[in-house]
Amino acid sequence: MIKLDKKKDTNGYDRFKIITDDGIFGIMFGGNLDLYWYYWPKENIINWPLFKTFTITKENYFLYQKVNELYENIKEQKPYQKIEPLLLVEQDLKNSNELKKRDYAYEKLFQDGIIKWYSDDAPLEEASRLEINRLEESYTITFYQGKEEYNFPTFSVRFRNSGSRYKPYNFAFMNMYNNLGEYDPNYHQIHIEEYLYSKKLQKLKK
């Protein structure tokens, strides 16, 4: 089961819950104008794991597509837009070429085919971390525990829109957040990829 739940917070921003067989994690836009991905374990705090992994499959193709677009935009060093080559304009190409000349942030963020974002809330040695890894027909999203003030554990990962250590790749995550807002559960049509994936699962269970 993979479900995307959307609701408005008190500031009128979309807040998302991603419900999977592995548990639930969230994506929200804060009142400080920064983006957050977060996970809160059900266990007592003394039993919290050091990391938690979620799997995003084509079972919900809308969500899978948005994760895929995020991954590709970072992989291809194009944080400002979706990967749609026919729609690229001269300025987009200029921005992309400039990024490739100064790719120090990219080298920290994209390692061995894995997106590794250390929360902008803390120094690297204390920060929680988010990793996104592409598999054959799915993505894994893993939260690694970090420390907040007073050494309190956290899985919350902050994406600063001003002063991020990974600037300008925070734009790729913000674009994904905005694109998730297009989701309307009341008018969600089953994509052919969802249908084919469900059929494949049924065959595997037989």
N, C-alpha and C positions, 0 to 999 in steps of 0.2 A: 504494500500500500504506500502510495506517495500522494499526499494532498497538500495543496497550497491554500492557506487560509489568509484572507485579507480583511483588515478593518482599519478605521480611522482612529488615531489617538486624539487626545484632548486639544492638540495644536492643529488638527486637521491633516496630519501627514499619514500616509499609508504605513501600516505595520503588518509584517508578514510572519506567519508561522508555517514552517515546513515540517509536515508530519510524515514520518517514515516508519518502517518496521524497526529501525534502530533507535527511534526516539524522536524528539522534537527540538528544533533549533529555530532561532528567529533572526529577522533582519528589520532594523528600524532606523529612522532618521531622527536624530536628537534635537532638542531645543537649542543646543550649541552649534547647530548647523553641520554637524559631523555625522557620518554613517557608522552604524554598529552592526556586527554580526555577533550573536551571543547564544550561549547554551547554559542551561541551569540543570545540573544533575538532580535526580530524584533522591539519591542516597543522602544520608546524613553527611554533613560536611567532612567529618573525619574519615569517611570512606570514599571520598571523591576520587575518581580515577585520574591519572596523569594526562590522559587524552581520551577523546571520544570521536569515533568515526561514523559518518553517515554516508549512505550510498544513494545517488540520484540516477535513476534509470529512465528509459523511455516510457515507463508506465504513465508518467505525466509528461507528455512531450513538450508542452509549453515551458515548464520549468527546466527540463533538460536542455531545450534550445537556448534559454537565457544563460544557463551555466556554460554551455558550449560557446556562445558568443563572447562571454566574458573571458573564457580561457583563450580563445583564438585572438581576441583583441590584444591581450597581454602578450601572448606568444609572438604575434606579428608586430609588436611595438606600435600599435594603433589604438591608444587609449581613448581617443576622442570620438570614435564612431564605430558602428558595426562593420564587420568585414563584408563589404559590398563593393567590389572593385569597380563595377560599372557606374557607381554613384560618386566615386572619388573625384575631387576637383583639385586644381593645381595647388591650392593652399594646404589641402590635406596631405598631398605628396611631399610638400616642403616640410610640414611639421614632422611627418614620418621620417624623412631623411635626416632632419636635425636630431631627432631622438636617437637614431642609430649612431650618430657621431658622439653622443654623450650618454652612453648606455650604462653608466655606473649604477643608477637606480634599478635598471632592468636586470643587471647581473646579480644584484642582491635578491630581487624578487622572483625571477624565473630561473630555477636551478634544476638541471637534469630532468626537464620536462614537468616540473612541479612548481606551482605557484606557492611561495612561502611568504606570507605577510605577517610580520611581527607588529603587534598593536602599537599604534602611535601614542598610547597612553603611558608608556613606560620605557626605560632603557632596555636594550636588547636582552641583557642578562636576566631581567625580571619580567619581560613582557609576555603576555599570552600570544599564541600564534595560530594562524589559520593556514591550512595547506589544502590545495585543490589539485587532485591528480586524475589524469584521464586514463581510463581503462578501455577495453575494446568496445563496449556498448554502454558504458556508464561513467560516472565521475564519483570519486570519493572526496568528501569534505571532512577534514579532521581538525578538531579544536584541541590545542595543547594548553594545559594549565599554566597560568602565570600568577603574578602577585600584584595585588593592589596596595594602597596605602595601609600601613600597620600590618603588612605581611599577610593580608587576607587573600585567599586563593580566588582566582577568577578565570573564566573561559571567554569573557567578553573581549572582542577585538575591535579596536577603534580605527577608523579610516578618516584622518584629518583632511578637511578640504582647504586648510590653510596650514602650511608648514609640515606636511607629511614627509617622512624620510623617503618615501617612494614616489614623490611627485614627478610626473603628472599622472601616474597610474591609478591614483584615487579616482580620476575621472571615469575610468573603465568600470569601477565598482558602482559609482553613482549612476552611470548610464544603465547598468543592469538593474539597479533599484528602481529607476524611473520606468524602465521597460516592464518590470514586474507589475507595475500599476495598471498595465493594459489588461491584466487578467480579470475576467468576469466569470465567476463560477456558475452563474445562472444561464450563461450562454456559451458554455464551453463545449465545443464540438470535438469529438474523438478524432485525432489525427491518424492517418494511415499508419504512421510509425508506431503509435500506441497500440493499434489493432494488431499489427504484425508481431509486436513484442509480446502482447498478451497471448497470442497463439503459440509463440515459441515457448513461453512459460508453461502453457498447458501441455505441450508435447513432452517437455522435460519432466513434468510431474507424473506422466503415465508410466 
